Amino acid sequence: MGTPQGLNASSPKISTSDNAHHTPVIRTHKSPHPPQSQDLSVIPSATSKRLFQTYFDCIHPIWPLLYKPLFVSSDYTYPSPRIPAALVLAIFAIASCVDNDYVANTENTTQESRNCPEPRVFFKEALDTLQRGTDDDNAQQSMNVFVPSITNCQVLVLLALQQHGVAEYARAAILGGVAAAMATELRLHRAYEPNDLVEREIRSRLWWNLYILDKMMSGEMGRPVILRAEETDTPWPSISESDEFELMSQQLHISGAQARNKSTKMLTMSALHTTISLSITMERIYRQIYGIAARKAIREDQIAGDRLRMQLWIELQDWEKRVDASPLRLDLSDELTSVPPTITNRVVMLTGTIMLHRPFIERWRPELAFAEPTSNPHEICLVAANRICVILERYLERLLGGPCDMVFTIFTAASILLHCSKKVEAAAAVDVRRRLTQCIHWLSVLGKSWKTAGTHHQLLNDLFDLPQALQEPKLEEIPVPQTNVAQQSLQPGGSLANMLNPATIPFSLAQPPPTFTDDWSFLKDFGDSTDQFYSWDVELRDLLDGGFVLDGGQDYV
């Protein structure tokens, strides 16, 4: 069958050391300005093994862009001479964002293996390695980055994901754009004809994950879609691969009574299929609602725009029904058996619901309403925002590889909650404001984590101190009865009134979280501040910067 192009022997190599405590050795270019106090020439074997394990346990289930069966052997977690150095460094760059704090809190870990370079060091070295090209061409040439190859494209996609995870959105978009152009040059968008099943799977996984990334960046940054579903005939990846049937890693389990689902299958490739189908609908939303020509058409013909909105919403609802009828349905019971991509896909679908309906709220008229279901965009968006909060309350702790991918979702929900807090009646506003404060706290903690190169475990500890921080009522306030808001708010047929009933509030909005970050710059790239369709995002940023107070004098910053 030959060596797959994704592991081409001409790519940069990693050699192993004879020292049992230091394998592998990564041959690095001696830059005139090397990172201070960092040495990538020797990576302890325990560190390299842990980083590979972290990548495949935490990142791969959500972004399965690598063909994992090629890496699965008795020692697949160790870099081998067959794995290109740039690809290893890109894997380490994103895995170290998840890994750093986990290692610091792990017992029986040697000091040597704790000294893992920061993600930014791996990121820079991965780019430098791409520029060097092959081992025979050690002179750094920037054009080597643009040489089309499967490996280079994989590295660029991984680095784009890593930069997105540390809130460098503009850089992530540029890396993703280069990867998209390279993928097209490699004809990844076309069906692969040769009878090489491994190569076909490598190309398919890479293409469809890049397609999904493109939709994510387009929605978050208000930029045009680059890759279109109508321009590809690449088959979806196979669901008959080994990573479909693996069991959920213990790293993804919650400690205590909720860690009973030890035999949960990951269904990684089936989940990728649901992500692709959702992304195709999201593409339609971003092109037909947020495209420049589409915005103008909607403003000029509200009735036609409203009809399109309802058609796209039916697509989103149908997607949710199909997933709920499959083994990938969302579980909000005490067992919490849902796998990570199920969680991320559901909140992305709810974010898409908000993005779809939000531009229509201010100009919506009751006489345009469809009979069933209600088409009031204000109510639809508020329900979606509350559902996002409910899901993240239950599951955010499990998303070790994805809390930063949830920032746009939280930001979008918060912008809706901020707007609705000024529109709903006083009783309902209590719960809306509580949710808004919760979202701002999540954003605050996530923002602080990026300043320290993404230490996710402490981040999660901070996130789940929130209920305790908000549970201490002021003396003059009466505690609110606690009920299971997750069960009530997402019951089939549950009404908006039940969802916003003050009796369902699990803790009091007695006081906001004790500290918020002073720097909200990591949110600045979301949306398009020049367009009315994104005006609420600007309003939320004004609140976070301290320049906005809610009606009634409730100041959250």
C-alpha positions in Angstrom: 0.0 0.0 0.0 3.0 2.3 0.6 3.4 5.1 3.1 0.4 7.4 3.3 1.1 10.9 2.3 0.1 12.2 5.7 3.2 10.4 7.1 5.5 10.9 4.1 9.0 9.8 4.7 10.4 13.0 3.2 8.9 15.1 6.0 10.9 16.3 8.9 11.7 13.5 11.4 12.0 13.0 15.1 14.8 10.9 16.3 14.8 9.0 19.5 17.5 9.2 22.2 19.4 6.4 23.8 18.7 8.0 27.1 15.7 6.2 28.5 14.5 9.3 30.3 14.6 11.5 27.2 12.8 10.2 24.2 12.3 11.6 21.7 14.8 14.2 20.6 13.4 17.0 18.4 16.0 18.5 16.1 15.4 22.2 16.3 16.7 25.1 14.3 19.1 27.3 16.3 17.3 30.6 16.1 19.3 33.7 16.9 16.5 34.6 19.3 15.4 31.4 21.0 12.6 31.4 23.6 14.1 32.2 27.0 14.5 29.3 29.5 13.0 26.9 27.0 14.8 23.9 25.4 12.9 21.8 22.9 16.0 19.8 21.9 15.0 17.1 24.4 11.5 16.4 25.5 11.2 13.9 28.4 9.5 10.7 27.3 6.9 11.0 30.1 6.0 14.5 28.8 5.8 13.5 25.2 3.6 10.5 26.1 1.3 12.6 28.2 0.9 15.3 25.6 0.0 12.7 22.9 -2.4 11.0 25.3 -4.0 14.4 26.2 -4.4 15.2 22.6 -6.2 12.0 21.6 -8.2 11.9 24.8 -9.4 15.6 24.9 -8.9 17.2 21.5 -9.4 14.3 19.0 -13.0 13.4 20.1 -14.1 16.9 19.1 -11.7 17.6 16.2 -10.8 14.1 14.7 -8.8 15.6 11.8 -6.0 13.0 12.2 -6.4 9.4 11.1 -6.0 7.9 14.6 -5.5 4.3 13.6 -2.1 5.2 12.2 -1.1 6.3 15.7 -2.5 3.4 17.6 0.0 0.8 18.7 1.6 -0.3 21.9 3.7 2.9 22.0 1.7 5.3 19.8 1.9 8.0 22.3 5.7 8.3 21.8 6.8 10.3 18.7 8.4 8.0 16.2 10.6 8.6 13.2 7.5 8.2 11.0 5.7 11.2 12.5 6.8 14.6 10.9 8.3 16.9 13.5 6.1 19.8 12.6 3.0 17.7 13.2 4.3 16.5 16.6 5.0 20.1 17.6 1.5 21.2 16.5 -0.1 18.4 18.5 2.0 19.4 21.5 1.0 23.1 21.0 -2.7 22.4 21.4 -2.4 19.5 23.9 -0.2 21.6 26.3 -3.0 24.1 26.6 -5.1 21.4 28.3 -2.2 19.6 29.9 -0.3 22.2 32.0 -2.3 22.5 35.1 -3.3 18.8 35.0 0.3 17.8 35.3 0.9 20.2 38.2 -1.8 18.5 40.2 -0.9 14.9 39.4 0.8 12.8 42.0 3.8 10.6 41.2 5.0 12.9 38.4 8.7 13.7 38.2 9.9 17.2 38.3 11.4 16.6 34.9 8.1 15.7 33.3 6.4 18.7 34.9 8.7 21.1 33.1 6.7 21.2 29.9 7.2 24.2 27.6 4.4 26.6 27.2 2.0 26.3 24.3 3.4 29.4 22.6 6.8 27.8 22.5 5.5 24.7 20.7 3.5 27.0 18.4 6.5 29.0 17.4 8.7 25.9 16.9 6.0 24.3 14.8 6.0 27.3 12.4 9.8 27.4 12.4 9.9 23.7 11.5 7.4 24.2 8.6 9.7 27.0 7.3 12.7 24.7 7.4 11.0 22.1 5.2 12.9 18.8 5.0 16.0 17.7 6.9 18.1 18.4 3.8 17.0 22.0 3.7 17.9 23.5 7.1 17.9 27.1 5.9 14.7 28.7 7.1 12.6 29.7 4.1 9.2 31.2 4.8 7.9 29.9 1.4 8.2 26.3 2.7 5.1 26.9 4.8 3.1 27.3 1.6 4.3 24.1 -0.1 1.1 22.0 -0.5 1.2 18.7 1.4 -1.1 16.8 3.7 1.3 17.2 6.6 1.6 21.0 6.1 -2.2 21.3 5.9 -2.7 19.2 9.0 -0.2 21.4 10.9 -1.9 24.6 9.8 -5.3 23.4 10.9 -4.0 22.3 14.3 -2.2 25.6 14.8 -5.4 27.5 13.8 -7.3 25.5 16.4 -4.6 26.2 19.0 -4.7 30.0 18.3 -8.4 30.0 18.4 -8.2 28.3 21.8 -5.9 31.0 23.2 -8.1 33.8 21.8 -5.8 34.8 18.9 -8.8 34.8 16.5 -7.3 36.9 13.7 -4.2 34.7 13.5 -6.4 31.6 13.7 -8.5 32.9 10.8 -5.4 33.5 8.7 -3.9 30.1 9.4 -7.3 28.5 8.6 -7.4 30.5 5.3 -4.0 29.3 4.3 -5.0 25.8 5.1 -8.2 26.1 3.1 -6.3 27.3 0.0 -3.8 24.5 0.4 -6.5 21.9 0.8 -8.1 23.1 -2.4 -4.7 22.9 -4.2 -4.4 19.4 -2.9 -7.9 18.7 -4.2 -9.1 17.5 -0.9 -12.5 18.9 -1.8 -12.9 16.2 -4.5 -13.5 12.5 -4.1 -10.2 10.5 -4.0 -10.3 8.0 -6.8 -7.2 5.8 -6.1 -7.9 2.6 -4.3 -6.0 3.5 -1.1 -8.5 3.4 1.8 -6.1 4.9 4.3 -5.1 7.8 2.2 -8.8 8.4 1.4 -9.6 8.5 5.1 -6.7 10.9 5.9 -7.9 13.3 3.2 -11.6 13.1 4.1 -11.0 13.7 7.8 -8.7 16.7 7.1 -11.1 18.2 4.6 -14.3 18.0 6.7 -12.6 19.2 9.9 -11.3 22.2 7.9 -14.7 22.8 6.5 -16.1 22.8 10.1 -13.4 25.2 11.3 -14.2 27.6 8.4 -17.8 27.8 9.5 -16.8 28.4 13.1 -14.5 31.2 12.2 -17.0 32.7 9.8 -19.7 32.8 12.4 -17.6 34.1 15.3 -15.8 36.9 13.3 -18.5 37.9 10.9 -16.3 37.0 7.9 -17.3 35.4 4.6 -17.5 31.7 4.3 -14.5 30.3 2.3 -15.4 26.6 1.8 -18.9 25.8 0.5 -20.6 22.4 0.7 -21.9 22.8 -2.8 -18.3 22.8 -4.1 -17.3 19.5 -2.7 -18.0 15.8 -3.4 -15.6 14.4 -0.8 -17.3 11.5 1.0 -17.7 11.8 4.7 -15.2 9.9 6.9 -15.9 6.3 7.6 -17.7 5.4 10.9 -16.1 1.9 10.8 -12.8 3.0 12.2 -11.4 2.0 15.6 -11.8 5.5 17.2 -15.6 5.1 16.7 -15.7 2.3 19.2 -13.2 3.5 21.9 -14.4 4.1 25.4 -14.5 7.5 27.0 -11.2 8.4 28.7 -11.1 8.7 32.5 -9.9 12.2 32.1 -13.3 13.1 30.8 -15.2 11.7 33.7 -16.4 13.8 36.7 -15.2 12.5 40.0 -17.6 11.1 42.5 -21.1 9.7 41.9 -21.3 11.0 38.4 -18.3 8.9 37.2 -20.4 5.8 36.8 -20.6 5.8 33.0 -17.2 4.1 32.5 -18.3 2.1 29.5 -19.5 5.0 27.4 -18.5 4.6 23.7 -17.0 7.8 22.2 -18.7 7.3 18.8 -16.2 9.9 17.5 -16.8 9.4 13.8 -20.6 9.3 14.1 -20.4 12.5 16.1 -18.3 14.0 13.3 -21.1 13.2 10.9 -23.5 15.2 13.0 -21.1 18.0 13.2 -20.7 18.1 9.4 -24.5 18.1 8.9 -24.9 20.9 11.4 -22.1 22.9 9.8 -23.8 22.7 6.4 -26.9 24.3 8.0 -24.7 26.9 9.7 -23.1 27.7 6.4 -26.6 28.5 5.0 -27.3 30.8 8.0 -24.0 32.7 7.6 -24.4 33.1 3.9 -28.2 33.6 3.6 -28.7 35.7 6.7 -25.3 37.3 7.4 -23.9 37.7 3.9 -23.6 41.3 2.7 -26.1 40.9 -0.1 -28.4 38.8 2.2 -28.4 41.5 5.0 -29.5 44.1 2.4 -32.2 41.8 1.0 -33.6 41.1 4.5 -33.8 44.8 5.4 -35.6 45.5 2.1 -38.1 42.6 2.3 -38.9 41.6 5.9 -41.6 39.1 4.9 -39.3 37.2 2.6 -36.5 37.3 5.2 -38.9 36.0 7.9 -39.9 33.1 5.6 -36.2 32.2 5.1 -35.6 32.4 8.8 -38.3 29.9 9.6 -37.1 27.5 6.9 -33.6 27.5 8.3 -35.0 27.1 11.8 -36.9 24.0 10.7 -33.5 22.6 9.5 -32.0 23.2 12.9 -34.9 21.6 14.7 -34.8 18.6 12.3 -31.1 18.2 13.0 -31.8 18.2 16.8 -34.6 15.6 16.4 -32.3 13.3 14.4 -29.6 13.5 17.0 -32.0 12.9 19.9 -33.2 9.8 18.1 -29.7 8.5 18.0 -27.1 7.2 20.5 -25.7 10.7 20.5 -28.7 12.3 22.2 -28.0 14.8 24.9 -28.2 13.3 28.4 -29.1 15.8 31.2 -29.8 13.1 33.8 -27.5 12.6 36.8 -25.6 10.1 34.8 -24.3 12.7 32.3 -23.4 10.1 29.7 -23.1 12.4 26.7 -19.7 12.4 24.9 -18.0 15.8 24.4 -18.9 16.3 20.7 -22.6 15.8 21.6 -22.3 18.7 24.1 -20.4 21.0 21.8 -22.7 20.3 18.9 -25.8 21.0 20.9 -24.6 24.4 22.2 -23.4 25.3 18.7 -26.9 24.4 17.4 -28.4 26.7 20.0 -25.9 29.4 19.2 -26.9 29.1 15.5 -30.5 29.4 16.6 -29.7 32.7 18.3 -27.6 33.9 15.3 -30.5 33.0 13.0 -33.3 34.8 14.9 -31.5 37.7 16.5 -31.4 40.1 13.5 -35.2 39.8 13.3 -36.1 40.8 16.9 -36.3 44.6 16.5 -38.4 44.5 13.4 -40.6 41.5 14.0 -44.4 42.0 13.8 -47.0 39.6 15.3 -48.9 39.5 12.0 -45.9 37.7 10.4 -46.2 34.9 12.9 -46.5 31.4 11.6 -49.2 29.3 13.3 -47.0 26.6 14.8 -44.5 26.9 16.4 -44.4 30.5 17.5 -42.1 32.5 15.4 -41.4 35.3 17.9 -37.6 35.6 17.5 -37.3 37.3 21.0 -38.8 34.3 22.7 -36.9 31.7 20.6 -33.5 33.4 21.3 -34.2 33.7 25.1 -35.1 30.0 25.3 -31.9 29.1 23.4 -29.8 31.3 25.7 -31.2 29.6 28.8 -30.7 26.2 27.3 -27.0 27.0 26.6 -26.6 28.0 30.3 -28.3 24.8 31.5 -26.1 22.6 29.4 -22.9 24.3 30.3 -23.7 24.2 34.0 -24.0 20.4 33.7 -21.2 19.6 31.3 -18.6 22.4 31.0 -16.4 20.6 33.5 -16.0 17.7 31.0 -14.9 19.8 28.0 -11.2 19.7 28.9 -10.2 20.3 25.3 -13.0 22.8 24.5 -13.8 25.5 27.1 -12.2 28.1 24.9 -14.3 26.9 22.0 -17.3 27.8 24.1 -16.5 31.4 24.5 -18.4 32.6 21.4 -21.4 30.5 22.6 -21.3 32.1 26.0 -20.8 35.6 24.6 -23.7 35.2 22.2 -26.0 33.9 25.0 -24.9 36.8 27.2 -25.8 39.4 24.5 -29.3 38.0 24.3 -29.7 37.9 28.0 -28.6 41.5 28.3 -31.1 42.6 25.8 -33.9 40.5 27.2 -33.2 41.7 30.8 -34.6 45.1 29.7 -37.6 43.7 27.9 -39.2 41.0 30.2 -41.3 41.5 33.3 -39.7 42.0 36.7 -40.2 38.5 37.9 -38.7 36.9 34.7 -35.9 39.5 34.7 -34.5 38.0 37.9 -33.6 34.8 36.3 -32.4 36.5 33.1 -30.0 38.7 35.1 -28.8 35.7 37.1 -28.0 33.9 33.8 -26.3 37.0 32.5 -24.1 37.3 35.6 -23.2 33.7 35.2 -22.2 34.1 31.6 -20.0 37.2 32.5 -18.3 35.2 35.2 -17.5 32.4 32.8 -16.1 34.9 30.3 -14.1 36.5 33.0 -12.5 33.2 34.1 -11.8 32.1 30.5 -10.2 35.5 29.8 -7.9 35.2 32.8 -6.9 31.7 31.7 -5.6 32.9 28.4 -3.2 35.3 30.1 -1.5 32.3 31.7 -1.3 30.3 28.4 -4.4 28.2 29.0 -4.3 26.3 32.3 -7.7 24.7 32.0 -8.0 22.7 35.2 -7.7 25.7 37.5 -10.0 27.4 35.1 -12.6 24.7 35.7 -12.2 24.9 39.4 -12.9 28.6 39.2 -15.9 28.1 37.0 -17.6 25.7 39.4 -17.0 27.9 42.4 -19.6 30.1 40.9 -22.7 28.6 42.5 -21.0 28.9 46.0 -20.1 32.5 45.3 -23.6 33.4 44.4 -25.3 31.3 47.0 -24.6 33.7 49.9 -27.7 36.0 50.0 -27.6 39.5 51.5 -29.2 39.7 54.9 -32.3 41.5 53.6 -32.9 39.0 50.8 -35.0 35.8 51.1 -33.3 32.7 49.8 -34.9 31.3 46.6 -36.0 27.6 46.8 -33.7 25.3 44.8 -35.1 23.0 42.1 -33.7 21.1 39.3 -33.7 23.8 36.6 -32.0 21.5 34.1 -34.9 19.0 34.2 -37.6 21.8 34.1 -36.2 24.0 31.4 -35.6 21.3 28.9 -38.6 19.1 29.3 -40.5 18.5 26.1 -43.2 21.1 25.8 -41.8 23.2 28.5 -42.9 26.8 28.2 -40.9 30.0 28.4 -42.9 31.0 31.5 -41.8 27.8 33.3 -38.2 28.4 32.3 -38.2 31.9 33.7 -40.3 31.2 36.8 -38.4 32.6 39.8 -39.1 29.3 41.7 -36.8 27.5 39.3 -33.7 29.7 40.2 -31.2 27.4 41.9 -29.3 30.2 43.6 -29.9 33.9 44.4 -28.5 36.8 42.4 -27.5 38.3 45.8 -24.2 39.5 44.5 -22.2 39.3 41.3 -19.1 37.1 41.2 -16.4 38.7 43.4 -14.0 39.6 40.6 -14.1 40.2 36.9 -11.2 40.5 34.5 -10.2 44.0 33.6 -9.2 43.0 30.1 -12.0 42.0 27.7 -9.8 42.4 24.6 -10.1 38.7 23.8 -13.7 39.4 22.8 -13.0 42.3 20.4 -12.8 40.2 17.2 -16.3 38.7 17.6 -18.8 39.9 15.0 -18.8 43.0 12.8 -19.0 46.2 14.8 -19.9 48.2 11.7 -23.1 46.4 11.0 -26.5 46.6 12.8 -26.8 42.8 12.8 -24.1 42.7 15.4 -25.1 45.8 17.4 -26.0 43.8 20.5 -22.5 42.4 20.7 -21.2 46.0 20.8 -23.7 46.7 23.6 -22.4 43.7 25.6 -18.8 44.8 25.2 -19.8 48.2 26.5 -21.2 46.6 29.6 -18.1 44.6 30.1 -15.9 47.6 29.7 -17.9 49.4 32.5 -19.7 51.8 30.3 -23.2 50.4 30.5 -25.7 49.9 33.3 -28.9 47.9 33.0 -32.3 49.5 33.4 -33.2 49.6 37.0 -29.6 50.4 38.1 -28.3 46.8 38.1 -24.6 47.3 37.4 -22.7 44.1 36.6 -19.2 45.4 36.4 
